[in-house]
């Protein structure tokens, strides 16, 4: 029996520094998301931010894929952005998008490894 999408996404929270994970459709709607206990997801502001996040993630991956096509780089697998207080890793997951949000302590190599390791589990759950 395969795991649920939420169960697979929750597995990413085991990686040091990963705070939230979302599966987003290409239309920008969040399909499923999970967050660590120290991330507030219950308020209306948090829910609005989650909806906005989906749209931004879909836009970011669309722009990245267009850039890759323009320069004949092939299909995109991962997109990483680093900020002062954390990192965002966006990866293709079938026809959908996987987004992981970390704090500054996350080691990006560990996060990337987890995505490669668990992507097939996520695709099976979908």
Residue frames as a rotation matrix with the C-alpha (Angstrom) as fourth column:
UNK 1
0.584 0.812 0.000 0.00
0.812 -0.584 0.000 0.00
0.000 0.000 -1.000 0.00
UNK 2
-0.270 -0.714 0.646 1.43
0.658 -0.627 -0.418 3.38
0.703 0.312 0.639 -0.95
UNK 3
-0.579 -0.039 -0.814 1.69
0.725 -0.481 -0.493 6.30
-0.373 -0.876 0.307 1.44
UNK 4
0.656 0.754 0.028 -0.52
0.714 -0.608 -0.347 9.37
-0.245 0.248 -0.937 1.29
UNK 5
0.323 -0.513 0.795 0.89
0.465 -0.646 -0.606 12.55
0.825 0.565 0.030 -0.22
UNK 6
0.705 -0.007 0.709 0.88
-0.511 -0.698 0.501 14.17
0.492 -0.716 -0.496 3.23
UNK 7
0.898 -0.386 0.210 2.86
0.099 0.644 0.759 11.24
-0.428 -0.661 0.616 4.67
UNK 8
0.380 -0.787 0.487 5.52
0.911 0.226 -0.346 11.51
0.162 0.574 0.802 1.97
UNK 9
0.352 -0.218 0.910 5.74
0.092 -0.960 -0.265 15.30
0.931 0.177 -0.318 2.37
UNK 10
0.917 0.035 0.397 6.07
-0.383 -0.196 0.903 14.87
0.109 -0.980 -0.167 6.14
UNK 11
0.723 -0.689 0.047 9.15
0.669 0.715 0.202 12.74
-0.173 -0.115 0.978 5.54
UNK 12
0.185 -0.659 0.729 10.96
0.552 -0.544 -0.632 15.80
0.813 0.519 0.263 4.20
UNK 13
0.689 0.137 0.711 10.49
-0.405 -0.742 0.535 17.51
0.601 -0.656 -0.456 7.58
UNK 14
0.911 -0.403 -0.089 12.96
0.346 0.629 0.696 14.98
-0.225 -0.665 0.712 9.00
UNK 15
0.165 -0.872 0.460 15.75
0.832 -0.128 -0.541 16.75
0.530 0.472 0.704 7.10
UNK 16
-0.163 -0.315 -0.935 17.52
0.864 -0.503 0.019 19.26
-0.476 -0.805 0.354 9.35
UNK 17
-0.804 -0.203 -0.559 16.25
0.095 -0.972 0.216 22.78
-0.587 0.120 0.801 8.72
UNK 18
-0.776 0.604 0.182 13.26
0.230 0.002 0.973 21.92
0.588 0.797 -0.141 6.52
UNK 19
-0.901 0.430 -0.056 10.29
-0.158 -0.446 -0.881 23.86
-0.404 -0.785 0.470 7.90
UNK 20
0.163 0.984 -0.073 7.54
-0.423 0.003 -0.906 23.49
-0.891 0.178 0.417 5.29
UNK 21
-0.908 -0.333 0.255 6.87
0.059 0.501 0.864 21.40
-0.415 0.799 -0.435 2.21
UNK 22
0.054 0.958 -0.280 4.16
-0.446 -0.228 -0.866 21.87
-0.893 0.172 0.415 -0.41
UNK 23
-0.639 -0.045 0.768 2.96
0.634 0.535 0.559 20.06
-0.436 0.844 -0.313 -3.50
UNK 24
-0.190 0.484 -0.854 1.66
-0.269 -0.863 -0.429 22.67
-0.944 0.148 0.294 -5.92
UNK 25
0.374 0.394 0.840 -0.19
0.714 0.456 -0.532 22.25
-0.592 0.798 -0.110 -9.20
UNK 26
-0.592 -0.605 0.533 1.00
0.805 -0.404 0.435 24.03
-0.048 0.687 0.725 -12.33
UNK 27
0.134 0.741 0.657 -2.07
0.588 -0.593 0.549 26.25
0.798 0.313 -0.516 -11.94
UNK 28
-0.516 -0.472 0.715 -0.63
-0.236 -0.724 -0.648 27.58
0.824 -0.503 0.262 -8.66
UNK 29
0.514 0.745 0.426 -3.08
-0.677 0.046 0.735 25.85
0.528 -0.666 0.528 -6.34
UNK 30
-0.545 -0.691 0.476 -1.59
-0.834 0.390 -0.389 24.07
0.083 -0.609 -0.789 -3.34
UNK 31
0.034 0.500 -0.865 -2.50
-0.353 0.816 0.458 20.36
0.935 0.290 0.205 -3.49
UNK 32
0.801 0.106 -0.590 -1.07
0.469 0.502 0.727 19.42
0.373 -0.859 0.352 -0.10
UNK 33
0.068 -0.826 0.560 1.30
-0.326 -0.549 -0.770 20.96
0.943 -0.130 -0.307 2.40
UNK 34
0.693 0.024 -0.721 2.90
0.635 0.453 0.626 20.13
0.341 -0.891 0.299 5.73
UNK 35
0.281 -0.612 0.739 4.91
-0.383 -0.778 -0.499 22.20
0.880 -0.143 -0.452 8.18
UNK 36
-0.562 -0.529 -0.635 6.99
0.438 0.461 -0.772 21.59
0.702 -0.712 -0.028 11.26
UNK 37
0.136 0.686 -0.715 5.37
0.967 0.065 0.246 22.23
0.215 -0.725 -0.654 14.62
UNK 38
-0.278 -0.319 -0.906 7.03
0.651 -0.756 0.066 25.62
-0.706 -0.572 0.418 15.01
UNK 39
-0.992 0.038 0.120 5.41
0.072 -0.607 0.791 27.02
0.103 0.793 0.600 11.83
UNK 40
-0.466 0.874 -0.140 1.97
-0.128 -0.223 -0.966 28.60
-0.876 -0.432 0.216 12.26
UNK 41
-0.986 0.159 0.040 -0.43
0.074 0.213 0.974 27.23
0.147 0.964 -0.222 9.66
UNK 42
-0.469 0.853 -0.227 -3.76
0.873 0.410 -0.263 27.75
-0.132 -0.322 -0.938 11.41
UNK 43
-0.280 0.378 -0.883 -4.42
0.191 -0.879 -0.437 31.49
-0.941 -0.291 0.174 11.09
UNK 44
0.753 0.601 0.268 -6.20
0.413 -0.115 -0.903 33.08
-0.513 0.791 -0.335 8.14
UNK 45
0.600 -0.617 -0.508 -3.01
-0.716 -0.698 0.001 35.01
-0.355 0.363 -0.861 7.36
UNK 46
-0.407 -0.773 0.487 -1.07
-0.464 0.634 0.618 31.76
-0.786 0.026 -0.617 7.16
UNK 47
0.048 0.512 0.858 -3.66
0.562 0.696 -0.447 30.24
-0.826 0.504 -0.254 4.84
UNK 48
0.934 0.253 -0.254 -3.60
-0.022 -0.666 -0.746 33.32
-0.358 0.702 -0.616 2.59
UNK 49
0.173 -0.955 -0.240 0.20
-0.851 -0.268 0.452 33.17
-0.496 0.126 -0.859 2.52
UNK 50
-0.372 -0.264 0.890 0.02
0.033 0.954 0.297 29.50
-0.928 0.140 -0.346 1.52
UNK 51
0.586 0.655 0.477 -2.30
0.553 0.107 -0.826 30.32
-0.592 0.748 -0.300 -1.39
UNK 52
0.836 -0.343 -0.429 0.04
-0.495 -0.808 -0.319 33.10
-0.238 0.479 -0.845 -2.53
UNK 53
-0.111 -0.920 0.375 2.96
-0.583 0.366 0.726 30.73
-0.805 -0.137 -0.577 -2.19
UNK 54
0.096 0.217 0.972 1.41
0.487 0.841 -0.236 28.34
-0.868 0.496 -0.025 -4.69
UNK 55
0.945 0.301 0.128 1.07
0.266 -0.478 -0.837 31.04
-0.191 0.825 -0.532 -7.31
UNK 56
0.579 -0.791 -0.200 4.63
-0.764 -0.611 0.207 32.26
-0.286 0.033 -0.958 -6.75
UNK 57
-0.169 -0.637 0.752 6.09
-0.251 0.766 0.592 28.74
-0.953 -0.088 -0.289 -6.95
UNK 58
0.415 0.398 0.818 4.24
0.651 0.499 -0.573 28.02
-0.636 0.770 -0.052 -10.21
UNK 59
0.991 -0.070 -0.115 5.48
-0.125 -0.798 -0.590 31.32
-0.050 0.599 -0.799 -11.67
UNK 60
0.295 -0.951 0.097 9.07
-0.776 -0.179 0.605 30.68
-0.558 -0.253 -0.790 -10.57
UNK 61
-0.167 -0.373 0.913 9.24
0.140 0.907 0.396 27.23
-0.976 0.195 -0.100 -12.07
UNK 62
0.725 0.488 0.486 7.62
0.557 -0.001 -0.830 28.43
-0.404 0.873 -0.273 -15.30
UNK 63
0.852 -0.464 -0.244 10.25
-0.516 -0.824 -0.233 31.15
-0.093 0.325 -0.941 -15.69
UNK 64
-0.011 -0.905 0.426 13.07
-0.643 0.333 0.690 28.71
-0.766 -0.266 -0.585 -14.91
UNK 65
0.095 0.111 0.989 11.81
0.471 0.871 -0.143 26.15
-0.877 0.479 0.030 -17.43
UNK 66
0.958 0.258 0.122 11.54
0.238 -0.484 -0.842 28.84
-0.159 0.836 -0.525 -20.09
UNK 67
0.520 -0.843 -0.136 15.12
-0.795 -0.536 0.286 29.92
-0.314 -0.040 -0.949 -19.39
UNK 68
-0.174 -0.589 0.789 16.33
-0.238 0.803 0.546 26.33
-0.956 -0.093 -0.280 -19.70
UNK 69
0.466 0.424 0.777 14.48
0.635 0.451 -0.627 25.85
-0.616 0.785 -0.059 -23.00
UNK 70
0.962 -0.080 -0.262 15.87
-0.207 -0.840 -0.502 29.12
-0.180 0.537 -0.824 -24.37
UNK 71
0.165 -0.984 -0.060 19.43
-0.973 -0.173 0.155 27.89
-0.163 0.033 -0.986 -23.80
UNK 72
0.449 0.097 -0.888 18.75
-0.524 0.833 -0.174 24.24
0.723 0.544 0.425 -24.76
UNK 73
-0.495 -0.664 0.561 19.60
-0.825 0.156 -0.544 22.96
0.273 -0.732 -0.625 -21.27
UNK 74
-0.682 0.313 -0.661 16.98
0.212 0.950 0.231 20.22
0.700 0.017 -0.714 -21.19
UNK 75
0.374 0.923 -0.095 14.30
0.284 -0.016 0.959 19.68
0.883 -0.385 -0.269 -18.59
UNK 76
-0.193 -0.378 0.905 14.52
-0.704 -0.590 -0.396 21.33
0.684 -0.714 -0.153 -15.20
UNK 77
-0.094 0.153 -0.984 14.89
0.474 0.876 0.091 19.11
0.876 -0.458 -0.155 -12.16
UNK 78
0.244 0.141 -0.960 15.57
0.960 -0.175 0.218 21.50
-0.137 -0.974 -0.178 -9.27
UNK 79
0.152 -0.124 0.981 15.57
0.254 -0.954 -0.160 25.26
0.955 0.274 -0.113 -8.66
UNK 80
0.151 -0.194 -0.969 17.28
0.985 0.115 0.131 26.60
0.086 -0.974 0.209 -5.54
UNK 81
0.273 -0.065 0.960 17.13
0.066 -0.994 -0.087 30.10
0.960 0.087 -0.267 -4.08
UNK 82
-0.134 -0.407 -0.904 19.13
0.946 0.221 -0.239 31.09
0.297 -0.887 0.355 -1.01
UNK 83
0.516 0.343 0.785 18.21
0.048 -0.926 0.374 33.99
0.856 -0.155 -0.494 1.27
UNK 84
-0.329 -0.667 0.668 19.72
-0.628 -0.374 -0.683 35.38
0.705 -0.644 -0.296 4.46
UNK 85
-0.353 0.286 0.891 17.31
-0.893 0.181 -0.412 33.40
-0.279 -0.941 0.192 6.65
UNK 86
0.106 0.392 0.914 16.66
-0.155 0.914 -0.374 30.28
-0.982 -0.102 0.158 4.62
UNK 87
-0.882 -0.396 -0.256 16.45
-0.350 0.186 0.918 28.48
-0.316 0.899 -0.303 1.32
UNK 88
0.332 0.942 0.047 13.73
-0.596 0.248 -0.764 27.42
-0.731 0.225 0.644 -1.09
UNK 89
-0.861 -0.493 0.121 14.12
-0.238 0.602 0.762 24.34
-0.449 0.627 -0.636 -3.24
UNK 90
0.276 0.928 -0.250 11.61
-0.706 0.019 -0.708 23.83
-0.652 0.372 0.660 -6.02
UNK 91
-0.822 -0.531 0.205 11.55
-0.289 0.699 0.654 20.59
-0.490 0.479 -0.728 -8.02
UNK 92
-0.237 0.740 -0.630 9.38
-0.884 0.105 0.455 19.09
0.402 0.665 0.629 -10.69
UNK 93
-0.730 0.149 0.667 7.20
-0.296 0.811 -0.505 16.22
-0.616 -0.566 -0.548 -9.47
UNK 94
-0.310 0.603 0.735 5.48
0.845 0.529 -0.078 14.74
-0.436 0.597 -0.674 -12.49
UNK 95
-0.112 0.364 0.925 3.16
0.711 -0.620 0.331 17.44
0.694 0.695 -0.190 -13.77
UNK 96
0.892 0.450 -0.044 3.22
0.322 -0.566 0.759 19.18
0.317 -0.691 -0.650 -10.38
UNK 97
0.099 -0.841 0.532 5.75
-0.196 -0.541 -0.818 21.08
0.976 -0.023 -0.218 -8.31
UNK 98
0.531 -0.070 -0.844 7.43
0.787 0.410 0.461 20.18
0.314 -0.909 0.273 -5.02
UNK 99
0.228 -0.443 0.867 8.56
-0.175 -0.895 -0.411 23.13
0.958 -0.058 -0.282 -2.88
UNK 100
0.371 -0.217 -0.903 10.64
0.873 0.414 0.259 22.88
0.317 -0.884 0.343 0.29
UNK 101
0.524 -0.141 0.840 11.26
-0.214 -0.976 -0.030 25.83
0.825 -0.164 -0.541 2.59
UNK 102
0.240 -0.561 -0.792 14.13
0.822 0.552 -0.142 25.78
0.517 -0.617 0.593 5.06
UNK 103
0.959 -0.151 -0.239 15.72
0.031 -0.785 0.619 27.91
-0.281 -0.601 -0.748 7.73
UNK 104
0.590 -0.783 -0.198 19.33
-0.771 -0.474 -0.426 29.07
0.240 0.404 -0.883 7.48
UNK 105
0.025 -0.622 0.782 20.66
-0.764 0.493 0.417 25.95
-0.645 -0.608 -0.463 9.23
UNK 106
0.807 0.376 0.455 19.69
-0.051 0.813 -0.580 23.60
-0.588 0.445 0.675 6.38
UNK 107
-0.428 -0.904 -0.010 22.51
-0.257 0.111 0.960 22.05
-0.867 0.413 -0.280 4.37
UNK 108
0.181 0.624 -0.760 21.31
-0.887 -0.231 -0.401 22.30
-0.426 0.746 0.512 0.80
UNK 109
-0.585 -0.458 -0.669 23.09
-0.705 0.694 0.142 19.08
0.400 0.555 -0.729 -0.21
UNK 110
-0.941 0.280 0.189 21.05
0.082 0.731 -0.677 17.16
-0.328 -0.622 -0.711 2.36
UNK 111
-0.082 0.954 -0.290 17.83
-0.365 -0.299 -0.882 18.74
-0.927 0.033 0.372 1.13
UNK 112
0.010 0.023 -1.000 18.65
-1.000 -0.013 -0.010 17.96
-0.013 1.000 0.023 -2.51
UNK 113
-0.892 -0.375 -0.252 19.54
-0.372 0.926 -0.063 14.37
0.257 0.037 -0.966 -1.60
UNK 114
-0.664 0.708 0.241 16.21
0.045 0.360 -0.932 13.96
-0.746 -0.608 -0.271 0.22
UNK 115
0.160 0.732 -0.662 14.33
-0.741 -0.353 -0.570 15.20
-0.652 0.582 0.486 -2.83
UNK 116
-0.277 -0.324 -0.905 16.12
-0.886 0.450 0.111 12.74
0.371 0.832 -0.412 -5.12
UNK 117
-0.984 -0.176 0.026 15.63
-0.168 0.873 -0.458 9.92
0.058 -0.456 -0.888 -2.62
UNK 118
-0.608 0.792 0.058 11.90
0.227 0.243 -0.943 10.51
-0.761 -0.560 -0.328 -1.96
UNK 119
-0.561 0.406 -0.721 10.65
-0.745 -0.629 0.225 11.80
-0.362 0.663 0.655 -5.31
UNK 120
-0.742 0.281 -0.609 9.58
-0.248 0.729 0.638 8.35
0.623 0.625 -0.471 -6.52
UNK 121
-0.752 0.494 -0.436 7.64
0.647 0.426 -0.633 7.80
-0.127 -0.758 -0.640 -3.27
UNK 122
-0.517 0.549 -0.657 5.82
-0.172 -0.818 -0.548 11.07
-0.839 -0.171 0.517 -3.90
UNK 123
-0.618 0.264 -0.741 5.05
-0.781 -0.097 0.617 10.18
0.091 0.960 0.266 -7.50
UNK 124
-0.814 0.329 -0.478 3.62
0.264 0.944 0.199 6.82
0.517 0.036 -0.855 -6.37
UNK 125
-0.635 0.575 -0.516 1.43
0.572 -0.098 -0.814 8.56
-0.518 -0.812 -0.267 -3.78
UNK 126
-0.581 0.401 -0.708 0.12
-0.537 -0.843 -0.036 10.97
-0.611 0.359 0.705 -6.40
